[in-house]
Amino acid sequence: MRSQPHAHKKPSAAKVAVASFIGTTIEWYDYLVFGAATVLVFNPLFFPALDPLAGTLAGFATLAVAFLARPLGGLVFGHFGDRIGRKKMLVLSVVMMGAGTFAVGLLPTYETIGTWAPVLLVVLRFVQGFAVGGEWGGAVVMSLEHAPAHRRAFYASFPQAGVPAGTFLSSGAFFLVTLMPEEQLLSWGWRIPFLSSALLIVVGLYIRLRVTESPEFLALRERGDVVKLPAAEVFASYKRALVVGMLCMLAPNTIFYLASTFFLSYGPVHLGLSRGLVLTALLVAAAIQVVTLPLFAMIADRTGTRNFLIAGCVGVAAGAFPVLLLFDTGTVAGVFAAYLLALPVLHALVYGAISAFTAELFPPRARYTGSSVAYHLGGAVTAAPVPIVATLLLTEFGSSSAIAVYVILAAVVCGLVIAAAPGARAQVEFQPALSEDGVDRAATATST
């Protein structure tokens, strides 16, 4: 059904951006709570037959399965998002993600069903990855296409802020359950953060159903300019944009997954830090980053997104050794300083504006598909290997210096890719189609 339009009433960019932030926060909570559990409890529960190092790597491999599913999800959700509308796909993604996360909380462990336990864990992680593959592109495109031209990076950063907000919620949930005795945590306490997703599904649906459809998509549909096979257009006409969209995630993903995933294992196992300390530092840094992401994106709107992102890559390269050195002190002050530098500063510099940069590499008629596939293929290439590569480098060289060099190389390549990127695709300059009674439908119609 379509609600009755209100003449000339423009959808609010701020309202859409805030709704995208809330919905994306819920999705990333579901996605990232799996990462926290992988580091903290999944090894003894699902991979008890492996030695500690092999179990840790197996857990990270399970985590990486989602990165294989994310491009597929981006392709499928993007196809229908560019064909029938962005909003419908965002509603579907939050339901799929929530259901997959809730099901993890119900899984029997290896002790109960043997090897079927890790198999089912991998399947549900695939479902999560498929769902988040449709989430990011839709949320970013919706925020971008509702925004005024001079503030597109700012509004498109709101879904990005959902990542640290989801990190805060997921880490906070596991911080609370890790206060339980070890026996209770491994017996049933670890399930609570996953089962809590049932409530978040309801909240996410409420938010998503109240968001108006993108005016640019409505204009395309009114003109009959909706492409039949968005993926074919992306791969045929925008190959360079696709490669750039993938590789521009090198700097943000490397520093983020180092801090949010690898440090959770590295700190307690190699430095003797308490899990509570590392999680607390992560919580504080993530909370601050919710503010710094849109702040840096606002600056990018004024200085130029490309130039700002290149400067951000330089910042990540310069900050790699300080982050590792601070964390290696093993002190409370050092751990907090490392996290505050890594996430609200370095990661925010290159992540806040990357959404608008990536989305504007593609025209509106194939933007959902192009930006989703680029972002998630980039995740598979640049993010999934981070905790695995960091663990292997630490094992091989016995020092975090090799990990810092890895971060620097990622930032340098990322900066070069952004510098060589094609220009942004101009947004559609459309004349809204008018109904017979003169109502501005392209700007005002909403679908439910």
N, C-alpha and C positions, 0 to 999 in steps of 0.2 A: 504494500500500500504506500501511497505518497500523501504526506500531510498537505493541508491547504497552504499555499504560498502566501506570504505577506508582501504586499507590493513594495518593491524597492528596498526591502530590508536586507542589508548586507550581513553575511555571517561574520562574527567577531573573530579576528585572528588570535586575540589573547585567549578567548574561551576555547578555541580549538587547540591551541598550543598547550594550555593547562590540562585539558582532557587527554591530549596525547601523552603528556608527562605522567599523569596518573596511570593511564592504561599501560604504558611502557614500563613503569616502575613495577607494576604487578607481574607483567610478563618476565622481566629480568629477575625479579625475586624468585619466581619458579625456576628459571634457568640456572641462576647462580647458586641457589641453595644446594643443588646437586654437586657443584664444584666444592663447596665447603664440606659436604658430607664425604666426597671422594677422598679428600685429604685427611679428614678427622676420623671417620669410622668405617668406610667401605672396605678397606683392606682386610681387617679381621673378620668382617661379616660376610663378604662375598668372595674373597681370594685368600682364605686361610691356608691353603696348601702351598702357597708360594713364600719364598723368603722375603724379608722386609723390602729390599730394593726392588725385586721383581714384582712384589705386590703393589708397591707405590707406582711403578711404571705401568702395570696393568690397570690401576685405577685411573691414571692420567690418560691411558689409551681409551678407556671407556668414556672419559670426559671428551676426548677428541672425536668420538663417533658423531656427536652432534654437529661438529663442523663439516662433516660429510653430508649430513642431512640438510643443513641450512641452505646451501645453494639450490638444492632440489625444491625445498619449500619456497624459496624466493622465486624460482621459475614458475611454479604452479600458482602460488598466490599472486605473483606479479601478472601472470597472464590474465587471470580473472579480474584483478584489480584494474588493469588497463582496459578490460573489455566491458565489465558490468558495474564497476565502481569500487572506490577505495574503501568505503565504509563497511560494506558487507564482509570483505576479507578481514578487516580488523576485528570484527565481531567473532568470526570463525576462529581466528588465531588465538584469541584469549580463551575460548572454550577448549580448544585442543590442548593448549599448553597447560591449563589448569587441570584437565582430566589426566594428562600424562603424569604431572607432578603428584597428584593425589594417589595415583596407582602405585608410584614408587613407595609411598608410605605404607602400602598394604602388602608389599612384596615379602614372601618368605625368604629366609637367608640360606646360605650354603649348608648350614647345619641341618636344615629341614628338608630341602629338595635337591641338594647337591649342585651339580654343574648347571642345572636349569636356572638357578638363582642369578649367576652373572649373565646368562643368556638373556633372561627377561629384563635385567637391568639395562643391558645394551639396547634392547628393543625400545624400552621406554625412553631412554636417552635419545634415540633416533626420533621418536615422536616429538620430544621437546625441541630438538633441533629443527625439525620440519616446521613446527609452529612458529618459532622465533624467526625462521627464514621469511615468513610472511609478515611478521610484526614490524620489523625495523623500517623497511621500505615504505610500507603503508603509512605509518605514523609520521615519518619524516616528510613524505610527499604531501600528506594532508596539511601539516603545519606550514610547509613551504608555500603551497599553492593558495592558502588563505592569507598569506602575509603580504604587506606592502613591499614594493620592489626594494626600497632602501633598508629593509629590516629582515630580509629573508634568512640570513645566517643566524640572527638572533632567535627568531621564532622556530627555525628548524633545529636549534640546539636543545629545545625542550625535551624531545624524545631522547636525546643524548643524555640529558640529566637524569633520565630514568634509570640509566645503568648504575651510577653511584648510589642512587636512591634504593634501587633493588639490591645492590651490594650491602648497603647499610641494613636493610631489613633482613636479608638472608644471613649475614654475619651476626647480626644481633640475635636472631632466632637461635643460631647454633651456639652463640656465646651463653645464652641462658640455659640451654639444655646441657652444655658441658659443665655447668655447675653441679649437675647431678652426680652421684657416685658412679664410678666407671661401669659397674655391673648393670645398673639401671639404664645408663646411657646406651650401652650396647644391646641391652635387652629390648627396650621399647622407647626410650627417650628420643633416639635419633629420628623416630617416625613423626614426631609432633610437627616439626617445620614443614614436612611434606603434606600431612593431612590438613594443616591450616590453609592450604591452597583452596579448599572448598569454599571458604568464606570469600577469598579473593576473587574467585570466579564470579560470584554474585556482584561484587563491587565493580569488577571490570566490565561486565555486561551492561550494568546500569550506565556507566560512563560512556561506553562505546555507542550505545543505542541513542544517546542524546546528541551526538556530534553530527553536524551537517556535512553533506557531501561536498567534495572539492568543487569550487566554482569553475576551475579550469577544465575538470573532467566533464562537468555538466555542459560547458560550452562546446567541447569536442563532440559530445553526444548529440547536442542540438544541431550541429553542423554536419553530422554524419561522418565525422572524421576519425572515428574509433577504428584502430587498426585491428585486423583479424588475427594476425599472429605476431604479437609484440616481440616475442623472443627471436623470431626470424628477422625482424627489422633490426633488433639490437645486434645480433651476430653478423648480419650482412653489412650494416651501414655504420655501426658504432664500435668496431673492434678496438680501436685505439682508446676510446673512452672507457671501454670495459677493462682493459689492461690497467689503465691509470687508476680507475676506481678500485681495482683489486690491490694494487701495490701501494696506494697512498695510505693503506691501513697498517703498513709495517711499523712505523714509529708508535702510533697510539696503542696498537695491540701488544707489541713487545713489552712496553713499560707497564701496561695495565695487568697483563696476565702474570708477569713476573711478581708484581706486588700483591695481587689479589688471590693468586693460586700457589705459585712456587714458594713464596715466603711463609705460607702457612705450614708447609712441610719442612722447609730449610731451617726456620727459626727453632722449632722444638727439637728436631732431630740432630742438627749439626751444631747449634749454638747453645742448646740447653735452655732456650727461652720457654716460658709457659705459654700454652695455647691461648689462655685468657689475655695475656699481654698483647700478643700479635693480633688477635681478633679485635681487641679494644682500639689499638692503633689504627687498624683498618676501618673500624666503625667511624672514628673521629675524622679520618681523612676523607672517607666517602661522604659524610655529612657536609663537610666544607666544600667538596667538589660540586655538590648540587648547585651551589651558588656561583662558583668560579667558571663553570662551563658556559652558562649563558652570558656571564660578564665578558669572558674572552671573545665569545661570538659577537657580542655587541661591538667590541673594538674591531673585530675583523670586518664588520659591515662598513666601518669608517676608513679603514686602511687598505681594504682590498683583501678578499679571502685568500687568494693565492699567496700574496706576499706575507700575510700573517702566518699561514701554515708553514711556509718555508722557514720563517724565523722560529716557529715552534719546533721544527725538526732540529734546528741548530741547538735549541734549548735542551731537547732530549739528549742529544749527543754529549753536550757539555755536562749534563747532570747525571750521566750513567755511573761514573765512578763515585761521585759523592753519595748517591743513594746506597750503593753496595757497601761503601766504607762506613757510612753511618749505621746501617743495619748490622754490620759485622761487629760493631762495638759490643753488642749484646746487652747494652744498658737500656733502661726505660727511655731516657732522653734520646738516645741514638735511634731506637726503633721508631719512636714517634716522629722524630725529625725526618727519617728516611721515608716514612709513609706520607708525611705532609709535603715533602718535596716531590715524591713520585706521582701522587694522584691529583691533589688539587692544583698543582702547579704544572708539572711536565705533561702529564696525560691530558689535562684540561686544555693546555695550549694547542695541542694537535687534534683533539677529539671534538671540541665544542663546535668548530666551524666545518669539520670534515663532512658533516651530513649535507649541508647546503652545497658544498663544493662537489660532492659526488652526485647528488640529485640533478644539479644543473649541467652535468656532463651530457644529459640525455633530454630529448624533447618531451613535452608532456604526454604525447600519445604513447610513448613507450617508457615513461619515466619510472613507474612502479617496478616494471620488470628489470630495466637496465640497472637502476640503483640497487635493487635487492640482490640481483645476481652478482654484481660487482662487489658489493659489501660482503656478501657471505662467501663467495669464492675467495675473496681476500682474507676472510676469517680463517678458512680452511688452510690457506697457504701461510698466513702470517701469525695467526694466534694459536691454533691447535698445537704446533710444535714447541711453543715457548717453554712450558714446564718440563717437557721431555728433554729438549735440547739443554736447558739450564741444568737439569739433573745429571745428564751425561757429561757436560762440561765440568761440573763440580767433581764428579767421580774421576774423570780423566786427569784434571789438572790440580785437584785438591785446593782450589782457590776460587774466590768469587770474581777475581780480575778477568778471567776468561769470559764470564757472563757479562761483565761491563763492556767488553770489546764487542760481544754479540749485539748488545743494545745499540752501541755506537754505529756499527755497520748497518743495522736496520734503519736507524734514523737518517744516515747519509743517503742510502738508496731511496728512501721515502722522499727526502727533500729534492733529489734530482728528478724523480718521477713527477712530482707536483710542478716543478719548474718547467718541465717539458709537456705539460698537459694541454689539450686543446681548450679553446675558449668555452665559457659557459654557454649553454643553449638559452637563448632569450625565451622568456615565458611567452605563452600564446597571447597575442594582442587580439582579444576577441571582442566582438560586439554581441552582448547577451541577447539571446533569442527572446522575443516577446510573444506572449500568448495573445489570443484575440482580445482579451480585456486589458492588454498593455502591461501585464505583470512581468517583471524582470525574472524569468524563470532560471536562467543560468546562474544567477547570483543568489537565488533565494530558495530554490526547491530543496526539500529534505526528503530522504528516504528512510524507511524504518524497517 
